[in-house]
Amino acid sequence: MSRIREFAFAAIALLSIAATAGAGHLLDTGSGYQTGPLYVTVTGHNGDSSFYSTSGSIGLPPNYAALDGIAVPFMYCVDIFTDINVRGVYNADISTAGIINGASISNAGQIAWLIDDVGFTATTPDQQEGLQAAIWQQVYGAAFSVDSVNTGAGIYSNYLADIAALGSHTAPVSDVLWITPYDGNGAPLQGQVVPAFGTQIPEPSTIALLGLGVCCYGLRLRKQFA
């Protein structure tokens, strides 16, 4: 009977995840972030003048960012103009389809490639801030540029290296998790992207079918041992 009980509990857990695969997650931003100097320009904002932006990975060691209590090795922003507090804990939606706050992110495949292929090697502040700038460049396209005069030389050179390495590469959008956190009033905060870790969060239909299969197998075992 213990084996049947284990399958039943697994089925319940899987079906529970199916009901909340998109929403109801908890994001902890951890503590710490890089502080530049990174100056950028986004056409149509700030009078088209460059402005300073904190950047790089959010949630530096030893207090990493975490999703549903599981630490993520790094977390980058996909929005310059919305704020989020570090440290803070927020309810969040998770997408594996390149969606933040209900909208598709531009060049999500390119961002996924940067996270997959550059993220784990970006360990210094200059590397992390250069990567953040490269991610923003994908989001804002031709409207985005880095101020090479006021930005630190190391940050700028890493930014250029990341853009060159990216070239025409893309990765599956589902390789990473796209996070929309919310404040206490339900307003969306700064969107984040993290590497997928452990088992990726499946689509609800996939999880539901898997849960149904586990249930059926459990019933078969019960008949077998009855």
C-alpha positions as CSV (number, residue, x, y, z in Angstrom):
1,M,0.0,0.0,0.0
2,S,2.9,2.4,0.6
3,R,3.9,2.3,-3.1
4,I,0.3,3.1,-4.1
5,R,0.3,6.0,-1.6
6,E,3.5,7.4,-3.1
7,F,2.0,7.4,-6.6
8,A,-1.1,9.1,-5.3
9,F,0.9,11.8,-3.6
10,A,3.0,12.3,-6.8
11,A,-0.2,12.7,-8.8
12,I,-1.6,15.2,-6.5
13,A,1.6,17.3,-6.5
14,L,1.8,17.2,-10.3
15,L,-1.8,18.3,-10.7
16,S,-1.3,21.1,-8.2
17,I,1.7,22.4,-10.2
18,A,-0.5,22.2,-13.4
19,A,-3.0,24.5,-11.8
20,T,-0.3,27.1,-10.9
21,A,2.4,26.7,-13.6
22,G,2.1,30.3,-14.7
23,A,1.2,32.2,-11.6
24,G,1.6,31.9,-7.8
25,H,5.3,31.6,-7.7
26,L,7.6,33.5,-5.2
27,L,10.6,35.5,-6.3
28,D,13.3,36.6,-3.8
29,T,15.6,39.1,-5.4
30,G,18.4,38.2,-2.9
31,S,20.7,41.1,-2.0
32,G,23.4,42.9,-4.0
33,Y,23.8,44.1,-7.5
34,Q,26.5,45.8,-9.6
35,T,26.8,49.6,-9.5
36,G,28.4,50.6,-12.8
37,P,29.5,52.9,-14.1
38,L,27.2,51.9,-17.0
39,Y,25.6,54.7,-19.0
40,V,23.1,54.0,-21.7
41,T,20.9,55.8,-24.1
42,V,17.4,54.6,-25.2
43,T,15.9,56.8,-27.9
44,G,12.7,58.4,-26.8
45,H,13.6,58.4,-23.1
46,N,15.5,60.9,-20.9
47,G,15.6,63.5,-23.8
48,D,17.7,61.0,-25.8
49,S,20.6,61.7,-23.4
50,S,22.6,59.0,-21.7
51,F,21.7,58.0,-18.2
52,Y,23.3,56.0,-15.4
53,S,21.8,52.6,-14.7
54,T,22.6,50.0,-12.1
55,S,23.0,46.7,-13.8
56,G,24.4,43.2,-13.9
57,S,23.3,40.1,-12.1
58,I,20.7,40.7,-9.3
59,G,21.2,38.6,-6.2
60,L,24.9,38.3,-5.7
61,P,26.5,35.7,-3.4
62,P,26.2,34.8,-0.7
63,N,22.5,35.8,-0.8
64,Y,21.4,34.7,-4.3
65,A,18.1,35.4,-5.9
66,A,15.7,32.5,-5.5
67,L,12.6,31.2,-7.2
68,D,10.1,29.3,-5.0
69,G,12.9,28.9,-2.5
70,I,15.5,27.5,-5.0
71,A,18.6,29.7,-5.5
72,V,19.3,30.7,-9.1
73,P,23.0,31.4,-10.1
74,F,22.2,34.8,-11.6
75,M,19.3,36.9,-12.7
76,Y,19.2,39.7,-15.3
77,C,16.6,42.4,-16.0
78,V,14.7,42.7,-19.3
79,D,13.3,46.2,-18.5
80,I,15.2,49.4,-17.8
81,F,12.3,51.6,-16.9
82,T,10.5,49.6,-14.2
83,D,12.0,49.3,-10.7
84,I,12.3,46.4,-8.3
85,N,13.8,46.4,-4.8
86,V,16.8,44.4,-3.8
87,R,16.3,42.8,-1.4
88,G,12.6,42.0,-1.8
89,V,10.2,39.1,-2.0
90,Y,7.4,39.2,-4.6
91,N,4.6,37.1,-6.0
92,A,5.5,36.3,-9.6
93,D,4.3,34.8,-12.9
94,I,6.7,32.5,-14.8
95,S,6.7,32.0,-18.5
96,T,8.7,29.6,-20.7
97,A,7.5,31.4,-23.9
98,G,9.5,34.7,-23.7
99,I,6.6,36.6,-22.1
100,I,6.9,39.3,-19.5
101,N,3.7,41.0,-18.1
102,G,1.6,39.5,-20.9
103,A,3.8,40.7,-23.8
104,S,6.4,38.9,-25.8
105,I,10.0,40.1,-25.3
106,S,11.8,41.2,-28.5
107,N,14.7,38.9,-29.5
108,A,13.9,36.4,-26.8
109,G,15.8,33.7,-28.5
110,Q,18.9,35.9,-28.6
111,I,18.5,36.7,-24.9
112,A,18.2,33.0,-24.1
113,W,21.4,32.4,-26.0
114,L,23.2,35.0,-24.0
115,I,21.9,33.5,-20.7
116,D,22.9,30.0,-21.8
117,D,26.3,30.7,-23.3
118,V,27.6,33.8,-21.6
119,G,25.7,33.9,-18.3
120,F,27.7,31.2,-16.5
121,T,31.0,32.7,-17.5
122,A,30.2,36.2,-16.5
123,T,31.6,36.2,-13.0
124,T,33.3,39.6,-12.6
125,P,31.4,42.9,-12.2
126,D,32.5,44.1,-15.6
127,Q,31.4,40.9,-17.3
128,Q,28.0,40.9,-15.6
129,E,27.3,44.6,-16.4
130,G,28.5,44.0,-20.0
131,L,26.1,41.1,-20.3
132,Q,23.2,43.1,-18.9
133,A,23.8,45.8,-21.5
134,A,23.9,43.1,-24.2
135,I,20.5,41.8,-23.0
136,W,19.0,45.3,-23.0
137,Q,20.4,45.8,-26.5
138,Q,18.3,42.9,-27.7
139,V,15.2,44.2,-25.9
140,Y,15.4,47.7,-27.2
141,G,17.2,47.1,-30.5
142,A,18.4,50.1,-32.5
143,A,17.0,52.5,-29.9
144,F,19.6,51.3,-27.4
145,S,23.3,52.2,-27.2
146,V,26.0,52.3,-24.5
147,D,27.8,55.6,-23.8
148,S,31.4,54.5,-24.4
149,V,32.8,57.8,-22.9
150,N,31.2,57.6,-19.4
151,T,30.8,53.8,-19.1
152,G,33.7,51.9,-17.5
153,A,36.2,50.6,-20.1
154,G,35.9,47.0,-18.8
155,I,32.1,47.1,-19.0
156,Y,32.1,48.5,-22.5
157,S,34.6,46.0,-23.8
158,N,32.7,43.1,-22.3
159,Y,29.5,44.5,-23.9
160,L,31.1,44.6,-27.3
161,A,32.5,41.1,-26.9
162,D,29.1,39.7,-25.9
163,I,27.4,41.3,-28.9
164,A,30.1,39.9,-31.2
165,A,29.8,36.5,-29.7
166,L,26.0,36.5,-30.1
167,G,26.2,37.3,-33.8
168,S,23.2,35.5,-35.3
169,H,22.9,32.8,-32.6
170,T,19.6,32.0,-30.9
171,A,18.6,29.5,-28.3
172,P,15.1,28.0,-27.5
173,V,13.1,30.6,-25.6
174,S,12.1,27.9,-23.2
175,D,15.8,27.4,-22.2
176,V,15.3,30.2,-19.6
177,L,12.5,31.3,-17.3
178,W,10.9,34.7,-17.8
179,I,9.6,36.2,-14.6
180,T,7.0,38.9,-14.0
181,P,7.1,40.0,-10.3
182,Y,4.2,42.1,-8.8
183,D,4.1,44.6,-6.0
184,G,1.6,44.4,-3.1
185,N,-1.1,46.2,-5.3
186,G,-0.7,43.7,-8.1
187,A,1.2,46.1,-10.4
188,P,4.0,44.5,-12.5
189,L,7.6,45.2,-11.5
190,Q,10.8,44.9,-13.4
191,G,10.8,41.8,-15.5
192,Q,13.6,39.3,-14.9
193,V,15.2,36.3,-16.8
194,V,17.0,33.4,-15.1
195,P,18.5,30.2,-16.4
196,A,16.3,27.2,-16.2
197,F,17.3,25.0,-13.3
198,G,16.4,21.6,-12.2
199,T,13.3,20.4,-14.0
200,Q,11.8,23.1,-16.3
201,I,8.3,24.2,-15.4
202,P,6.2,22.3,-18.0
203,E,3.1,23.6,-19.7
204,P,-0.1,22.9,-17.7
205,S,-1.5,20.5,-20.3
206,T,1.7,18.4,-20.2
207,I,1.7,18.2,-16.4
208,A,-2.0,17.3,-16.3
209,L,-1.4,14.4,-18.7
210,L,1.5,13.2,-16.7
211,G,-0.5,13.4,-13.5
212,L,-3.3,11.4,-15.1
213,G,-0.9,8.8,-16.2
214,V,0.5,8.5,-12.7
215,C,-3.1,8.2,-11.3
216,C,-3.9,5.4,-13.8
217,Y,-0.7,3.6,-13.0
218,G,-1.5,3.9,-9.3
219,L,-5.0,2.4,-9.8
220,R,-3.4,-0.5,-11.8
221,L,-1.0,-1.2,-8.9
222,R,-3.9,-1.1,-6.5
223,K,-5.8,-3.8,-8.5
224,Q,-2.6,-5.8,-8.8
225,F,-2.0,-5.9,-5.0
226,A,-5.6,-6.1,-4.0
